[in-house]
Amino acid sequence: MTERAPVTYREAGVDIDAADELIERIKPRVARSMRREVLGGIGGFGALVEVPLERFRRPVLVSGTDGVGTKLRLAIDCKRHDTVGIDLVAMCANDVLVQGAEPLFFLDYFAVGKLEPEIGERIIGGIVEGCLQAGCALVGGETAEMPGMYHGEDYDLAGFCVGIVEKERILDGSATRAGDIVLGLPSSGPHSNGFSLIRKILALSGARLDEPLAGSPLIDQLMTPTRIYVKPVLALLEELPVHGLAHITGGGLVDNIPRVLPEGLEVVLERRSWPHLPVFDWLQRAGQVSDGEMYRVFNCGIGMTVQIAPAHADRAIELLGAAGQPVLRIGEVRRGDRGVAIA
């Protein structure tokens, strides 16, 4: 047998030094997201978070996990790595929020074929920014360099969020009644849903990503990060009895709102009550997408809905506005077949 030099992990495609460099790069950023319940910093085998029992009598933990989907394909191809971390946090934290929970902490999973510390720092910097917006701590994560699984500059992201809510204040939509008002919290664009269809439309239409749309390049409109609704909605929940919240993600308006509707009720939305975002008009026109398909795939301009008693609607609008969250009356709850009608 011919003698040769010993094989190293780096020759196999995994650079431990690059991973160590990334950890050192992100430590100062991650420290900005810490909460007082967190015991210790990043680097341990597990993250320790104390349950704030002084604020809760019967605390219930609420967990959520999600990714960014094929929006990552555009991010990688266009080298837009700075904001996909915000998307990652938003998709998890907003889901936890609609159960009535305050997000406590977040963990990420970042998988890549070849680790570039500078790109990793930009991605995780976005995760930190998302955590700051959501008020939760980034307590840890995993960076996995996996040559042969991911090729070129490809990578994937997943996130995991844990929140806390008083048991008697869990929101599941069961308090919703006929006559309730539906408030809509505007989205910032497609958020992180429907990008397989978006990419198909881009390919079929031959559109240039740098073409102008409503004063900015099309790619800017598509890559605008998902809006995080946590802080204004928590301020609302602190003062008023909200009956239901829905995060408008995959499945759009027509599939997500019924998830928080009791049997025998439906929601009727007035389409003229909220503005058309240019990016959705462009997608519908360029792809010749039907109205029904648009409402089932995209948020169409509404990222979260609130079901609330008519007597509290004006105060809810006032509270959300004071917290910096735009809000619109977009419909009402009626007796019906647990669906969504958009007129």
Protein Blocks (a to p, Z undefined) as FASTA:
>chain_A
ZZdddddfklnopafklmmmmmmmmmmmmmmmpcfklgcdehiabdcddddfklpfbdcd
ddddddebjmlmmmmmnopaklmmmmmmmmmmmmmmmnopacfbdcdddddfbdcfklmm
mmmmmmmmmmmmnopacfbdcddddehjagcjbccddddddddddfklccehlmpcghia
cdddddfbjkjghklmmmmmmmmnopafkbceehiafklmmmoccddfklmmmmmmmmpc
cfbdcdddehijmlmmmmmccehiacdddfklpccdfklmmmmmmnopafklmmmmmgno
pabdcdddfklmmmmmmmmmmnopacddfbdcdddehiaddZZ
